[in-house]
Amino acid sequence: MGVLVTQRKLLVWLHVLSSVGWMSQALALFALTTYGLGASGASRTSAFDMANVLNTTVLQFMATTSAYTGFMLSALTSWGYFRHWWVLFKFVITVSQLYLGIFLLSPNLDLGENGNHTLLRAGSLLMAGALAAQVWLSVAKPGKRTPWTPPGKFPTAPGWLTGVLTTVPLIDYVVFGHIPALSLLVVIAYPVWRRWKVTPRQSAPSGGARRLKDVTT
């Protein structure tokens, strides 16, 4: 039981760390692009160049790591992706943020000062605001279960599996650079595998039986 709690806390720690990094870098992008718009000459060019460097070297990795760890905190526990409204809202917001960053912000940052200035400022600020909204959802947990929630719930994954899957963002970074290939595969494949191999339990056991089942599952 202690190993399970420790491994899950490690995943939570990585999720919080990367989420804070993602939000702070989004605010930094907003500050740099806003400064660049008011500057001229070399200062203007440098501001947009620095925003692009920040995006490609820090923000992208923080964003994919935050998204991956958030998804896995749902997939490795009984929360699931689509069983509760607040988790579903976070799922939709996260996917929308990644779409915004990959297909809208990054191409414009590559253009530097010739990019769409309104999109850069509004997009980076919207991304930071969306992350703040996700923090509220995690704390408040509004809403009940979704109407299509199946009966029973999946048990929490064993500690060793949580520990192994926590290393996936690092493997992605070392092997694939900023492309979260392995993270995407795990996020999609693990819930499918769990649905196929793991039997949901109809009611949680109590006392020592619960502790024993948490260790053995």
Buried (B, 14 or more C-beta within 10 A) or exposed (E): EEEBEEBBEBBEEBBBBBBBBBBBBBBBBBBBBBBBBEBEEEEBBBBBBBBBEBBBEBBBBBBBBBBBBBBBBBBBBBBBBBBBBBBBBBBEBBEEBBEBBEEBBBEBBEEBBEBBBEBBBBBBBBBBEBBEEBBEBBEEEEEEBEEEBEEEBBBBBBBEBBBEBBEBBEEBBEEEEBEBEBBBEBBEEBBEEBEEEEEBBEEEEEEEEEEEBBEEB
